Amino acid sequence: MSEEQKMSPEMEKKDGAMDLPETGTAMASKSTKPVNQRKTSPLVLGLGGFVVALVVGFLIFYGVSVAQVKNMSRSSFTFKSAAFLHLPVASINGKKVLYTDYIDNIQAMEKFYETDSNGDVAPTEDEKSDFILSRLLINNLVADVADDMDVKVTKEDIDKIATEQIVSGFPSKEDAEKEIMDRYGWTLAEFLDKIVYPTELEKKLSEKYAEENPSDNTADEAVRTQALEILKQIQDGTDFVEMAQQYGSDGTATEGGDLGWFGRGMMVPEFEEVAFSLDKGELYSDVVKTQYGYHILQVTDRRTTTDEEGNEVEEVQARHILFPFQENTDDAFRTFMNDKLKNADIKIIADVHNPFEGIFDTETTSTQE
């Protein structure tokens, strides 16, 4: 006989006092059931199965998506799933280059060459990949360094560039937007975000670096002496254009140093201050020192125009000859960023070539399978 069946009447009575009265038969019947037995709701069982199926389905979806990205598939499924999962093709110091950004830039480059009417030879697949991936990796590195140095680009900065350097070259904003869409497949806003913003951020970072790391004064003086010698020759009657073509060191040299028309706020302050102090045709009697080097400066014309809001705007047309510092700020900044890149942790995740492989003779990590 079980222990439950051996229970004395006194114990039964005591137990019964705790609950509603029950017959001995009912008590005996209940006492034979396992104490911890519970009936599981079919709804709970069904929900548990659904969760398991959902997890398994997600893992399959994730695995297929990762495989497709590694194989550089351009299918609609791959693009959408990669966007949803934020899948990268590479990373630098843990900062991802997303597959969607990589493919989007590749497609824009392809569209550019497809619509090109100058007969330029389109790059190979590897060349396109190296160019796009290196630019996206460097953009990430620049963004990290900019954060460290507290360098920022504001919406006002980008709007100004859009108005003064992009839209101003077209009859209207709509024409500019159409040209960008036809050539790249991007809206103006996308073009500003993908091309203009990282370019401006790098420019501001270079300027901040130059402020914090001034050039050596001894080297500066040698460059200034050379610039003053050429200025003296121009003052004595030597043709400015010829001197610019011979001694100029920037992109304006072939054009005789021509900078075109510009208004206030478009040049570095020290250069702009001198330019707007000169009369039409006046050659500045000294050289102008900026972060780029020493400039011989001449204003060739002046005018007053009206901006979009109807306000009068003063502009000058000028030309210059730039004598960069022997260790100029651009070179110093380039060396600084190359050191950052050399020591960066670069991981190539998709089946693409590492654009920096062998450049710095350093090891980079590949997670290709």
C-alpha positions as CSV (number, residue, x, y, z in Angstrom):
1,M,0.0,0.0,0.0
2,S,1.3,3.4,-0.9
3,E,2.2,6.1,1.6
4,E,-0.7,8.2,0.4
5,Q,-3.1,5.2,1.0
6,K,-1.8,4.7,4.5
7,M,-2.8,8.2,5.5
8,S,-4.7,8.1,8.8
9,P,-8.3,9.4,9.1
10,E,-7.0,12.1,11.5
11,M,-4.6,13.3,8.8
12,E,-7.3,13.2,6.2
13,K,-9.5,15.2,8.5
14,K,-6.7,17.7,9.1
15,D,-6.0,18.0,5.4
16,G,-9.7,18.3,4.6
17,A,-10.0,21.2,7.1
18,M,-7.8,23.3,4.8
19,D,-10.1,22.9,1.8
20,L,-13.7,22.3,1.0
21,P,-15.0,19.0,2.3
22,E,-14.5,16.1,-0.2
23,T,-15.4,12.4,0.0
24,G,-12.8,9.9,0.8
25,T,-13.0,8.5,-2.7
26,A,-12.3,11.8,-4.3
27,M,-9.4,12.4,-1.9
28,A,-7.9,9.0,-2.7
29,S,-8.4,9.6,-6.5
30,K,-6.6,13.0,-6.3
31,S,-3.8,11.6,-4.2
32,T,-2.7,9.1,-6.9
33,K,-1.9,11.9,-9.5
34,P,1.7,13.2,-9.7
35,V,2.0,16.4,-7.7
36,N,3.8,18.5,-10.4
37,Q,1.9,17.4,-13.5
38,R,0.6,20.3,-15.6
39,K,-1.3,20.3,-18.9
40,T,0.6,22.5,-21.6
41,S,-1.7,24.6,-23.7
42,P,-1.7,23.8,-27.4
43,L,-1.3,27.6,-28.0
44,V,2.0,27.7,-26.0
45,L,3.3,24.6,-27.9
46,G,2.4,26.3,-31.2
47,L,4.0,29.6,-30.3
48,G,7.2,27.8,-29.2
49,G,7.4,26.0,-32.5
50,F,6.8,29.3,-34.4
51,V,9.7,31.0,-32.5
52,V,12.0,28.1,-33.3
53,A,11.0,28.2,-37.0
54,L,11.5,32.0,-37.1
55,V,15.0,31.8,-35.6
56,V,16.0,29.0,-38.0
57,G,14.5,30.9,-40.9
58,F,16.4,34.1,-40.0
59,L,19.7,32.2,-39.7
60,I,19.2,30.7,-43.1
61,F,18.3,34.1,-44.5
62,Y,21.4,35.6,-42.9
63,G,23.6,32.9,-44.2
64,V,22.4,33.1,-47.7
65,S,22.7,36.9,-47.7
66,V,26.3,36.8,-46.4
67,A,27.2,34.2,-49.0
68,Q,25.6,36.3,-51.8
69,V,27.5,39.5,-50.6
70,K,30.8,37.6,-50.5
71,N,30.2,36.5,-54.0
72,M,29.3,40.1,-55.0
73,S,25.9,39.3,-56.3
74,R,24.0,42.3,-57.6
75,S,20.5,40.6,-57.4
76,S,17.6,42.6,-56.0
77,F,17.4,40.1,-53.1
78,T,21.0,40.5,-52.2
79,F,20.9,44.3,-52.3
80,K,17.7,44.5,-50.2
81,S,18.8,41.8,-47.7
82,A,22.3,43.4,-47.3
83,A,20.6,46.8,-46.7
84,F,18.4,45.2,-44.0
85,L,21.2,43.4,-42.3
86,H,23.8,46.2,-42.8
87,L,26.3,43.7,-44.3
88,P,29.8,45.1,-45.1
89,V,32.3,44.3,-47.9
90,A,35.1,45.6,-45.8
91,S,36.0,47.5,-42.6
92,I,38.7,49.8,-41.4
93,N,39.4,50.0,-37.6
94,G,36.0,48.4,-37.1
95,K,34.1,50.9,-39.2
96,K,32.1,49.1,-41.9
97,V,32.0,49.8,-45.6
98,L,28.5,48.6,-46.4
99,Y,27.9,46.4,-49.4
100,T,25.0,48.7,-50.5
101,D,27.3,51.8,-50.5
102,Y,30.0,49.9,-52.4
103,I,27.6,48.6,-55.1
104,D,25.8,52.0,-55.3
105,N,29.2,53.8,-56.0
106,I,30.2,51.1,-58.6
107,Q,26.9,51.5,-60.4
108,A,27.3,55.3,-60.4
109,M,30.8,55.0,-61.9
110,E,29.5,52.6,-64.6
111,K,26.7,55.0,-65.5
112,F,29.2,57.9,-65.7
113,Y,31.3,56.1,-68.2
114,E,28.2,54.8,-70.1
115,T,27.0,58.4,-70.6
116,D,30.5,59.8,-71.2
117,S,30.9,61.5,-74.6
118,N,34.6,62.4,-74.4
119,G,35.8,58.9,-75.4
120,D,37.5,58.2,-72.1
121,V,38.3,54.5,-71.6
122,A,36.3,52.9,-68.9
123,P,38.3,51.2,-66.1
124,T,38.4,47.5,-65.7
125,E,36.3,45.7,-63.1
126,D,39.3,45.4,-60.7
127,E,40.2,49.1,-61.3
128,K,36.7,50.2,-60.5
129,S,36.6,48.1,-57.4
130,D,40.0,49.3,-56.2
131,F,39.1,53.0,-56.8
132,I,35.7,52.8,-55.1
133,L,36.7,50.6,-52.1
134,S,39.8,52.6,-51.4
135,R,37.8,55.8,-51.4
136,L,35.1,54.4,-49.1
137,L,37.8,53.1,-46.7
138,I,39.6,56.4,-46.7
139,N,36.4,58.3,-46.1
140,N,35.8,56.2,-43.0
141,L,39.3,56.8,-41.8
142,V,39.0,60.5,-42.4
143,A,35.7,60.6,-40.5
144,D,37.4,58.9,-37.5
145,V,40.3,61.3,-37.5
146,A,38.0,64.2,-37.9
147,D,36.1,63.1,-34.8
148,D,39.3,62.9,-32.9
149,M,40.3,66.4,-34.0
150,D,36.8,67.8,-33.5
151,V,36.5,68.8,-37.2
152,K,32.9,69.1,-38.5
153,V,31.2,70.0,-41.8
154,T,27.8,71.7,-41.3
155,K,24.7,71.7,-43.5
156,E,25.4,75.3,-44.2
157,D,28.9,74.4,-45.5
158,I,27.4,71.9,-47.9
159,D,24.5,74.2,-49.0
160,K,27.1,76.9,-49.8
161,I,29.1,74.5,-51.9
162,A,26.0,73.3,-53.7
163,T,24.9,76.9,-54.5
164,E,28.3,78.4,-55.4
165,Q,30.2,75.6,-57.0
166,I,27.6,73.2,-58.4
167,V,24.3,74.8,-59.2
168,S,26.0,78.1,-60.3
169,G,27.4,76.2,-63.3
170,F,23.9,75.4,-64.7
171,P,21.0,77.6,-65.8
172,S,18.9,76.4,-62.9
173,K,18.9,74.0,-59.9
174,E,16.6,71.7,-61.9
175,D,19.2,71.5,-64.7
176,A,21.9,70.6,-62.2
177,E,19.8,67.9,-60.6
178,K,19.0,66.5,-64.1
179,E,22.6,66.4,-65.1
180,I,23.7,64.6,-61.9
181,M,20.8,62.1,-62.3
182,D,21.7,61.5,-65.9
183,R,25.5,61.0,-65.2
184,Y,25.4,59.2,-61.9
185,G,21.9,58.0,-61.2
186,W,21.9,60.1,-58.0
187,T,19.8,63.0,-56.8
188,L,21.5,66.2,-55.9
189,A,21.1,65.4,-52.2
190,E,22.7,62.0,-52.7
191,F,25.6,63.5,-54.7
192,L,26.2,66.0,-51.9
193,D,26.2,63.3,-49.3
194,K,28.3,60.8,-51.1
195,I,30.9,63.0,-52.9
196,V,30.8,66.6,-51.6
197,Y,30.5,65.9,-47.9
198,P,33.5,63.5,-47.5
199,T,35.6,65.8,-49.8
200,E,34.8,68.9,-47.7
201,L,35.5,67.0,-44.5
202,E,38.9,66.0,-45.7
203,K,39.6,69.6,-46.8
204,K,38.6,70.9,-43.4
205,L,40.7,68.2,-41.6
206,S,43.7,69.2,-43.7
207,E,43.2,72.9,-42.7
208,K,43.0,72.0,-39.1
209,Y,46.1,69.8,-39.3
210,A,48.0,72.8,-40.9
211,E,46.9,75.1,-38.1
212,E,48.2,72.7,-35.5
213,N,51.4,71.7,-37.3
214,P,52.9,74.9,-38.8
215,S,55.7,74.6,-41.3
216,D,59.4,75.1,-40.4
217,N,60.3,78.8,-40.4
218,T,63.7,78.3,-42.0
219,A,62.2,76.5,-45.0
220,D,59.5,79.1,-45.2
221,E,62.1,81.9,-45.5
222,A,63.8,80.2,-48.4
223,V,60.5,79.9,-50.3
224,R,59.6,83.5,-49.5
225,T,63.0,84.7,-50.9
226,Q,62.3,82.9,-54.2
227,A,58.8,84.3,-54.4
228,L,60.0,87.9,-53.8
229,E,62.7,87.5,-56.5
230,I,60.0,86.5,-59.1
231,L,57.7,89.3,-57.9
232,K,60.6,91.8,-58.5
233,Q,61.0,90.5,-62.1
234,I,57.2,91.0,-62.7
235,Q,57.4,94.5,-61.2
236,D,60.3,95.2,-63.6
237,G,58.1,94.2,-66.6
238,T,58.4,90.4,-67.0
239,D,55.0,88.9,-68.1
240,F,52.9,87.6,-65.2
241,V,51.4,84.8,-67.3
242,E,54.9,83.5,-68.4
243,M,56.1,83.5,-64.8
244,A,53.0,81.7,-63.6
245,Q,53.4,79.0,-66.3
246,Q,57.1,78.6,-65.4
247,Y,56.9,78.8,-61.6
248,G,53.3,78.1,-60.6
249,S,52.8,74.9,-58.7
250,D,49.1,74.4,-58.6
251,G,46.4,73.6,-61.2
252,T,46.2,77.3,-62.3
253,A,49.8,77.4,-63.6
254,T,48.9,76.2,-67.2
255,E,46.3,79.0,-67.3
256,G,48.7,81.7,-66.3
257,G,47.6,81.6,-62.7
258,D,44.0,82.6,-63.5
259,L,41.7,82.1,-60.5
260,G,38.6,83.4,-62.3
261,W,35.9,85.4,-60.4
262,F,35.3,84.9,-56.8
263,G,33.4,86.6,-53.9
264,R,34.1,86.9,-50.3
265,G,34.2,83.7,-48.3
266,M,35.5,81.6,-51.2
267,M,39.3,81.9,-50.5
268,V,41.3,81.6,-47.3
269,P,41.0,84.8,-45.2
270,E,44.5,86.1,-45.6
271,F,44.4,85.7,-49.4
272,E,40.9,87.2,-49.6
273,E,41.8,90.2,-47.5
274,V,44.6,91.3,-49.9
275,A,42.6,90.5,-53.0
276,F,39.7,92.7,-52.1
277,S,42.0,95.5,-51.1
278,L,43.5,95.8,-54.6
279,D,42.2,97.9,-57.5
280,K,41.6,96.6,-61.0
281,G,45.0,95.7,-62.6
282,E,47.0,96.2,-59.4
283,L,49.8,93.9,-58.5
284,Y,50.3,93.3,-54.7
285,S,53.6,94.8,-53.6
286,D,54.5,91.9,-51.3
287,V,53.8,88.2,-51.3
288,V,50.8,86.7,-49.5
289,K,51.4,83.9,-47.0
290,T,48.7,81.2,-46.6
291,Q,48.7,77.7,-45.4
292,Y,49.5,76.6,-48.9
293,G,52.7,78.7,-49.3
294,Y,53.5,82.2,-50.7
295,H,51.5,83.8,-53.4
296,I,52.2,86.6,-55.9
297,L,48.8,88.1,-56.4
298,Q,47.3,90.5,-59.0
299,V,43.7,91.6,-59.4
300,T,42.8,91.8,-63.0
301,D,39.2,93.0,-62.7
302,R,36.4,93.9,-60.2
303,R,32.6,93.9,-60.4
304,T,29.4,94.1,-58.4
305,T,26.7,91.4,-59.0
306,T,23.4,90.5,-57.5
307,D,22.8,87.3,-55.5
308,E,19.6,85.2,-55.5
309,E,18.1,87.4,-52.7
310,G,18.7,90.6,-54.6
311,N,21.7,91.7,-52.5
312,E,24.7,93.4,-54.2
313,V,27.8,91.2,-54.1
314,E,31.4,92.4,-54.7
315,E,33.6,90.0,-56.8
316,V,37.2,90.2,-58.0
317,Q,39.0,88.4,-60.9
318,A,42.5,87.6,-59.9
319,R,45.6,85.5,-60.8
320,H,48.4,84.2,-58.7
321,I,51.6,82.3,-58.6
322,L,51.9,79.8,-55.7
323,F,55.3,78.9,-54.2
324,P,54.5,76.0,-51.8
325,F,56.5,75.4,-48.7
326,Q,59.3,72.8,-49.2
327,E,57.4,70.6,-46.7
328,N,54.0,72.1,-47.5
329,T,50.9,71.4,-45.5
330,D,49.4,69.2,-48.2
331,D,52.4,67.0,-48.2
332,A,52.6,66.9,-44.4
333,F,48.9,66.1,-44.1
334,R,49.2,63.4,-46.7
335,T,52.1,61.8,-44.8
336,F,50.0,62.1,-41.6
337,M,47.1,60.3,-43.2
338,N,49.3,57.7,-44.8
339,D,50.7,56.8,-41.4
340,K,47.1,56.4,-40.1
341,L,46.3,54.2,-43.1
342,K,49.5,52.2,-42.7
343,N,48.6,51.3,-39.2
344,A,44.9,50.8,-39.7
345,D,43.2,47.4,-39.2
346,I,41.7,46.8,-42.7
347,K,39.5,43.7,-43.2
348,I,38.3,42.6,-46.6
349,I,35.1,40.5,-46.1
350,A,33.7,40.1,-49.6
351,D,35.4,38.5,-52.6
352,V,37.2,41.7,-53.7
353,H,40.8,42.8,-54.0
354,N,42.3,44.8,-51.2
355,P,43.2,48.1,-52.8
356,F,46.0,48.8,-50.3
357,E,47.6,45.4,-50.6
358,G,51.4,45.7,-50.7
359,I,51.4,49.6,-50.8
360,F,52.7,50.0,-47.2
361,D,54.2,46.5,-46.9
362,T,52.0,45.9,-43.9
363,E,49.6,43.0,-43.2
364,T,45.9,43.4,-43.6
365,T,43.3,40.9,-42.6
366,S,41.1,39.0,-45.1
367,T,38.0,37.1,-44.0
368,Q,37.3,35.7,-47.4
369,E,36.4,32.0,-47.4
